[in-house]
Amino acid sequence: MTDPKTDKQTIDELKARYEDLNKRKIQAEANLENARNQLEELKAQARSEFGTDDIAALKKMLADMEAENEQKRAAYQKNLDRIETDLASVAEKYRHLEDTDTEADNNG
């Protein structure tokens, strides 16, 4: 251990410290290599699926897809609103016809 009076480390302590630092360096290098490999795999996947691995181009594609999806969603909502209105109109006409038939049966 470290001598508290002189703050000097023994050779064994220095070796242990070096080995610990060296082990951490090797782990960091391995993590870096894994991250680089993963990045290359993801870039290849992006090129395969989207034709590019450029971040700006991918962001633009995403924005375009989101805008297209919003247009489709709005059109879908508009169509459902129209169908709902048409169905309500048909139901009202049907109800009016039933009321007319019921009055005719009661008067006749």
ChimeraX attribute file (.defattr): number of C-alpha atoms within 10 A of each C-alpha:
attribute: neighborCount
match mode: 1-to-1
recipient: residues
	/A:1	10
	/A:2	11
	/A:3	9
	/A:4	8
	/A:5	6
	/A:6	7
	/A:7	9
	/A:8	12
	/A:9	14
	/A:10	12
	/A:11	9
	/A:12	10
	/A:13	13
	/A:14	14
	/A:15	12
	/A:16	12
	/A:17	13
	/A:18	12
	/A:19	12
	/A:20	12
	/A:21	12
	/A:22	12
	/A:23	12
	/A:24	12
	/A:25	12
	/A:26	12
	/A:27	12
	/A:28	12
	/A:29	12
	/A:30	12
	/A:31	12
	/A:32	12
	/A:33	12
	/A:34	12
	/A:35	12
	/A:36	12
	/A:37	12
	/A:38	12
	/A:39	12
	/A:40	13
	/A:41	12
	/A:42	13
	/A:43	16
	/A:44	15
	/A:45	14
	/A:46	16
	/A:47	14
	/A:48	11
	/A:49	10
	/A:50	13
	/A:51	12
	/A:52	15
	/A:53	17
	/A:54	12
	/A:55	11
	/A:56	10
	/A:57	13
	/A:58	16
	/A:59	11
	/A:60	11
	/A:61	13
	/A:62	12
	/A:63	12
	/A:64	12
	/A:65	12
	/A:66	12
	/A:67	12
	/A:68	12
	/A:69	12
	/A:70	12
	/A:71	12
	/A:72	12
	/A:73	12
	/A:74	12
	/A:75	12
	/A:76	12
	/A:77	12
	/A:78	12
	/A:79	12
	/A:80	12
	/A:81	12
	/A:82	12
	/A:83	12
	/A:84	12
	/A:85	12
	/A:86	12
	/A:87	12
	/A:88	12
	/A:89	12
	/A:90	12
	/A:91	12
	/A:92	12
	/A:93	12
	/A:94	12
	/A:95	12
	/A:96	12
	/A:97	12
	/A:98	12
	/A:99	12
	/A:100	12
	/A:101	12
	/A:102	12
	/A:103	11
	/A:104	10
	/A:105	9
	/A:106	8
	/A:107	7
	/A:108	6
